[in-house]
Amino acid sequence: MTRLYYFVRWCFIFMKALTKANIDVTRLVLARTMVIRPGFLEVPMEASTDFEITSLANAITLTPGTITVHVDRPRRTILIHALHVGDDPEAVRVDVRETLEANILKWTRPAGAVR
């Protein structure tokens, strides 16, 4: 029952992140002067199974403004391209890990196995 709860919770969290990303990208595109700072970021990941990694990679790619470029399983990192990294690339990494990955792991792993 706990994993079902976290899956439903993940769906709402992802929809919120998806909506926010759509608004952010729309603002960037419609701005008179497009001030963006695109870049590649390597994000460390705790995901280890094929399902967890695929879920994370797909969530990143489905979110407007970001795309998964490469997964390095031995180094446990995922390389993403972000449309707007901004002044703080670490904030993007933290957002991916805390908003997407951490919540995926809550419903893909047994209770007590996450962090």
C-alpha positions as CSV (number, residue, x, y, z in Angstrom):
1,M,0.0,0.0,0.0
2,T,2.9,2.4,0.8
3,R,4.4,2.0,-2.7
4,L,1.0,2.6,-4.3
5,Y,0.8,5.8,-2.2
6,Y,4.2,7.0,-3.4
7,F,3.4,6.1,-7.0
8,V,0.3,8.3,-6.9
9,R,2.2,11.0,-5.1
10,W,4.9,10.8,-7.8
11,C,2.3,11.2,-10.5
12,F,1.1,14.5,-8.9
13,I,4.7,15.7,-8.3
14,F,5.6,15.0,-11.9
15,M,2.5,16.7,-13.2
16,K,3.5,19.8,-11.2
17,A,7.1,19.7,-12.5
18,L,5.8,19.2,-16.0
19,T,3.4,22.2,-15.7
20,K,6.1,24.4,-14.2
21,A,8.6,23.5,-17.0
22,N,6.0,24.2,-19.7
23,I,5.4,27.6,-18.2
24,D,9.1,28.3,-17.9
25,V,9.9,27.3,-21.5
26,T,6.9,29.3,-22.8
27,R,8.2,32.4,-21.0
28,L,11.7,31.9,-22.5
29,V,10.3,31.4,-26.0
30,L,7.9,34.3,-25.9
31,A,10.3,36.8,-24.3
32,R,11.4,39.7,-26.5
33,T,15.0,38.9,-25.9
34,M,15.8,35.2,-25.4
35,V,18.3,35.1,-22.6
36,I,19.1,31.5,-22.1
37,R,22.2,29.6,-20.9
38,P,21.9,26.1,-22.3
39,G,24.3,23.5,-21.1
40,F,25.2,19.9,-20.4
41,L,25.1,18.7,-16.8
42,E,26.3,15.4,-15.3
43,V,24.0,14.4,-12.5
44,P,25.0,11.7,-10.0
45,M,22.2,9.2,-9.5
46,E,21.2,6.6,-6.9
47,A,19.0,4.8,-9.4
48,S,20.5,1.4,-10.1
49,T,18.0,-0.9,-11.8
50,D,17.1,-0.7,-15.5
51,F,13.5,0.3,-14.5
52,E,14.6,3.1,-12.1
53,I,17.2,4.5,-14.6
54,T,14.7,4.3,-17.5
55,S,12.0,6.0,-15.4
56,L,14.4,8.8,-14.4
57,A,15.7,9.3,-18.0
58,N,12.1,9.4,-19.4
59,A,10.9,11.8,-16.7
60,I,13.9,14.1,-17.6
61,T,13.2,13.9,-21.3
62,L,9.5,14.4,-21.0
63,T,10.0,17.6,-19.0
64,P,10.2,20.5,-21.5
65,G,13.6,22.2,-21.6
66,T,15.6,19.1,-20.6
67,I,16.7,15.9,-22.4
68,T,18.6,12.8,-21.3
69,V,21.8,12.5,-23.4
70,H,23.7,9.6,-21.9
71,V,23.6,7.2,-18.9
72,D,26.9,6.1,-17.5
73,R,26.1,3.1,-15.4
74,P,29.6,2.3,-14.0
75,R,29.9,5.9,-12.8
76,R,26.2,6.1,-11.8
77,T,25.7,9.4,-13.6
78,I,23.2,10.7,-16.1
79,L,24.2,13.4,-18.6
80,I,21.4,15.8,-19.4
81,H,21.1,18.9,-21.6
82,A,19.1,21.8,-20.1
83,L,17.8,24.7,-22.2
84,H,18.5,27.1,-19.3
85,V,21.0,26.2,-16.7
86,G,21.0,29.7,-15.3
87,D,23.7,31.0,-12.9
88,D,23.5,27.9,-10.7
89,P,24.0,24.6,-12.5
90,E,24.0,22.8,-9.1
91,A,20.4,23.9,-8.5
92,V,19.4,22.0,-11.7
93,R,21.2,18.9,-10.4
94,V,19.5,19.2,-7.0
95,D,16.1,19.7,-8.7
96,V,16.6,16.5,-10.8
97,R,17.7,14.5,-7.8
98,E,15.2,15.7,-5.3
99,T,12.1,16.3,-7.4
100,L,12.4,13.4,-9.9
101,E,14.8,10.7,-8.7
102,A,14.1,10.7,-5.0
103,N,10.4,10.4,-5.6
104,I,10.8,7.6,-8.2
105,L,12.9,5.6,-5.8
106,K,10.2,5.9,-3.1
107,W,7.8,3.9,-5.2
108,T,10.2,1.5,-7.0
109,R,12.0,0.3,-3.8
110,P,10.7,-1.4,-0.7
111,A,9.9,0.7,2.3
112,G,13.0,1.7,4.2
113,A,15.3,1.0,1.2
114,V,15.5,4.6,0.1
115,R,18.1,6.9,1.6
